[in-house]
Amino acid sequence: MTERIPCDADTAWALVTDIELPVQCSAELASVEWEGTADRVEPGARFRGRNDHPAFGSWETVCEVVEVEPKRRWVWRVLGPDDATSATWAFEIDPARDGVIVRQWARMGPAPSGLTPAITATPELEGRIVTRRLEEWANGMRANLAWIRDQVDSDSH
């Protein structure tokens, strides 16, 4: 998902590196906090998210920042069993005329995730289960980007 935001890279970076940003927009993510002594986006930093979903129940995930290019991109992975990557997420910022383009993307896998029990129980519905989950992710990313734009818009008025 992408959104053109009328701000500079510093402003966009401050917004996308706030790990609590998705809590503002998500019907699923209830809270997030840094783990241990981590307090900012940097490689190796970990944070914990608490989630609640009508179909999957409540659960927690631990995420680890794996890549940071200041004012440009940060990537984190969701840790599954044995610290395997069950999903990867990122925010990216590109310069544009009259602002920046902010992009958020995500990728499932390669390790099993919270979808695995549902797929194992009903393998004939795997395509539907994955499609629905990806639609939820896309809706969440759109909401995150709209929230960022709203923050910039409200600060400029």
N, C-alpha and C positions, 0 to 999 in steps of 0.2 A: 504494500500500500504506500502511496506517496501523497504528499500535500505540499503545495507551495506556501511558504510562510513568509510574511513581510517583516523579516528581522535579520539581524546579523548572525554569524555563526556562533559567537559567544553566547548570545541569548538562547539560541536553539540548543546549544550544547548543555547549558545549565538546566534546561527543561528536560531534555531526553536522558540525562544522567541522574535524574531524581528517581530512584527506584520505587518511590511511592506514586509516581505518575499513574500507572495503570489502576491503582486502587481508586482513583478519582472517577474512573470511567467504567470499571468492570462490574458486571453482575456476579462474577465468580470469585475474583481475587479480593479477599476480605482484608488482608494486611500483609505487610512485608517489612522485614527489618534486617539490618546487617548482622552477620555472624562474627563472633569473636571480637577482634580489635578493628575489623574493617569498618570504614566509614565513608568510602568513596569508590567510584569506578576505577579500578586498576587491576591488572592481570593477577589472578589468584584470589581476589576478594570474593567472599561468598555472602549470599543473603538467603533468607528463608521466607517463603511465601505460604500463607494460609488461604486455602481455597474452599469454596462450598458450591456444589453444582447439584441441581435436582436429580440428574441421572446417575452421577458418580459419587454423591455424598460429600463428606468433608475429608480433606487430606492436606498434608504439607509437602512442599518441595524445597530442596536446597539447590541453589543455582550458583554457578561459578563464572566469574568474568574471565574470558579466555583471550580477548583481544581488545586493545584500545589504541585508537589513533586519535589523539586529542582534537576536538572540534570537528571531527570527521566521521568517526565510526566507533561503536563499541558492540561487542558480541558476548553473549553469555549462554551457557549450556545448563539445561535442567538435568540434575543428576538422578539416575535411577539406581537400582541395586548394584552394588560393587562400584559405585561412582561412574557407571556407564552413562553415556549421553542418551537421554530419552527424547530430547528436543534441543534445538538451537534457536536462539532469538537474537535480533540485532536492531539497532537504530543506526542510520547513516544520514549524514548531512552533506549536501552538495551546494556549492555557490550557484546562484541564479540571478538573473536580472531582477532587481527590486526585491531581493531577499535570498532565501535558501529553499532548497527542496529537501524535505525531511522524509525519509523512507523507513518503514519498519517492516521486517520480514521474519518469518519463522520457518523451521523445517522439522518435521517429525523424524524421530529415530536417530541413530539406527537401533538403539536398545529398546526393549519393551517399555511401554508407558501405561498410564492409567486406562487406556483403551484396551489393552491386551486381555484382561479378564472378560470384557464384553464380547470381544472378537472370538476368544476361545470358546465361550459359551454358545455363541451363535455365528459360526464361521460364514454361513450363507448371507449374513448381513454386514460383512466386513466393509464392503464398498460404501454402504449407506452410513455406517458408523463413522468411518473416516471422513466421508464427505461432510456429514453434519458437524463433526468436530472442526474441520478446516473452515467451514462457514462461520462457526462461533469465533474462531481465531481471527478471521478476516473482519468480522463485526467489531471485535475488540480493538484491532489495530486501527480501523477507521475511527472509532471513538477516541482512541489515544491521540491520533493526529488532529482530530477536530478540537480536542481539549487544548492541545498545544497552540493551535491557531487562535482559539478563544482567549488564552492567556495573553498572547501577543497583542491581539486586538484590544483587549480591555486595558492593557498597559499603555497603549498608544492613544487612548482617549482621555 
